[in-house]
């Protein structure tokens, strides 16, 4: 058979797109080099934050709000717990561009949020011990997504609607004309009228088969869990948070299901090659030292490191996403370069990709994510 759409990379964005396309009645082939959800991509690590008031720029807010609506829908449809409304506290010096962007987003889109001093934060959430020069903007409707659960939900629903999943599949050859994409796997050939490439850190490996290379840099990232006083740090008592100050950016989660608090450093990391196996947690001293130092300075010296894991960011030069058609290939769309802040949007991006396939355009303005800015 010739599929309506083939999707290379069935992680966060690809699996979501596969569901929305299959739900709309399209025949869909989902192809992945692993078996999602898995530990070799960007969705690894159980949880991700969803923020509505966006420090990276208010261009993201409409997509964040639409994505939140779709997460609620997915919870109901899949009968899985995917979202914890913990609220999100954005922390930084009041003059920092990040916090100013957050506050601007709140005002522009009339979001439910409040600005707090460090003293007010420390009183409301005794798990913090923030210095006086810091401020916070607390958005009440945001929270925590269960990333691997969400991908599993999309996978099951996509298959229920007729999508076919090809796992542990290595692409040997890719040929594309304006009417047909032919994908050669190990001993198997897949043909589709349209092609979506959402291959994360492996995007350039796929695009190279079409003679393209995008400015993408995969980076090895780490995150950790700490033993925590559940009375202070449980998800019913403590928010998810982000912290941006003097070129140091951290993020964290309350304890969900007694897992302990989870903390990671957003900036930095070690560049890797797409095909490279990620080095295990602890191979570099900063894997544990950075987050431990942050905890002692801003939370509590009593928090003890429990475990750490690794995942991948795929960064663009400007930190913004790429969602566009390939030049000279109007039946090929790529969505990539999510730069460590993309998962929260994956429900919305999946819907946008399905709209681009079905209608030729998306319902939201995504011109800022076009390829021609590079």
Secondary structure, 3 states (H helix, E strand, C coil): CEEEEEEECCCHHHHHHHHHHHHCCCCEEEECCCCCCCCCCCCCCCEEEECCCCCCCHHHHHHHHHHHHHHHHHHHHHCCCCEECCCEEEEEECCCHHHHHHHHHHHHHCCCEEEEEHHHHHHHCCCCCCCCCEEEEEECCCEEEEHHHHHHHHHHHHHHCCCEEECCCCCCEEEECCCCEEEEECCEEEEEEEEEECCHHHHHHHHHHHCCCCCEEEEEEEEEEEECCHHHHECCCCCEEEEEECCEEEEEECECCCCCEEEEECCCCEECCCCCCCCCCCCCCHHHHHHHHHHHHHCCCCCEEEEEEEEEEEEECCCCCEEEEECCEEEEEEEECCCCCCHHHHHHHHHHHHHHHHHCCCCCCCHHHCHHHC
